[in-house]
Amino acid sequence: MATALDGYFRDQLLERRRRISDLGDGAVAHGHLSRLLAEVDQALARLDDGSYGLCEVCHDPVEPDRLLADPLLRFCLDHLDDAEARNLEADLALAARIQRGLLPAGVVRAARWEVHSLFEPAGVVSGDYLDVLPAPSGGELLLVLADVSGKGVSAGLLMAHLRAIFHGLDGAGLPVADLLGRANRLFRQTTLAPYLATAVCARAGAGGEVELANAGHWPPLVLGGDRLEPLPPTGLPLGVAASGRFTAHRLALAPGETLVAFSDGLVEARDGADEVYGEERLEQVLRGAAGLPPGDLLAACMSDLAAFTAGTPRGDDLSILVARYTGEASPERPS
């Protein structure tokens, strides 16, 4: 099965072979290392004869996200034996627990802001990434919501990779437009070419000031009183071009006003008749719930979405971030 990814898989396999061989002292001639080396050589041979990535039982393609996670796979999900299926289930359950451990607390109060978030994968793991990073000084916080292209294990791995990029850049104190620019270059340089990510990155200050850059993501909404202001993209998605540049929206929120960001699992959700939930319905819900506490506002969105879909299975990951400027200092945490 020759594909555009063959070069990537060959590089991965050759690197794995080098690492096994570098263990040295002839150790690869014995035991487990010898078997691993043989598996890598067999995979390279399958690349040469065009059978790489095909199930050895049914000869259909192995699931791409599984192959990206483990380039030595030889069987599709339908042809795993019982022990292999149990091992896969255990691995996926562990991956889900690890991913949830990477998320912020559901409620964060810092820098005179109150932030509520929701994260619901469509499958076991998600390609959505959301984060709330208070500055050590307590004077501001960084808000991030991103959506990696693709689904399943491969998207989950890229979500973790994107999180590491933002955490590595956060301490530099960069303006958000520059931060997204650097994140874009790192993502482009270290990620397989077909993958992209849309992202919203906002720095919120204790005075209600917000600086927000949008890399091809759904426009977040600023909500308060009669105000409902979308913040459209200020640049292309991450990974499109290493030279991508971004600008930023700059605005000030009054106490009680709210920033709402979300992934496409919200506005692109469908009902049983294949109708799309859409931005207009979301805006109506937000206008009606604008005066509610942020947790109740988030609950109102989810209640309306549940009423709309009426049990229709979700086709995409769902993440929502609701950040309200309270103008009030957060209670001191007990030491």
Secondary structure, 3 states (H helix, E strand, C coil): CCCCCHHHHHHHHHHHHHHHHCCCCCHHHCHHHHHHHHHHHHHHHHHHHCCCCECCCCCCECCHHHHHHCCCCCCCHHHCCHHHHHHHHHHHHHHHHHHHHCCCCCEEEECCEEEEEEEECCCCCCCEEEEEEECCCCCEEEEEEEEECCCHHHHHHHHHHHHHHHHHHHCCCCCHHHHHHHHHHHHHHHCCCCCCEEEEEEEEECCCEEEEEEECCCCCEEEECCEEEECCCCECCECCCCCCCCCCEEEECCCCCEEEEECHHHHCCECCCCCECHHHHHHHHHHHHCCCCHHHHHHHHHHHHHHHHCCCCCCCCEEEEEEEECCCCCCCCCC
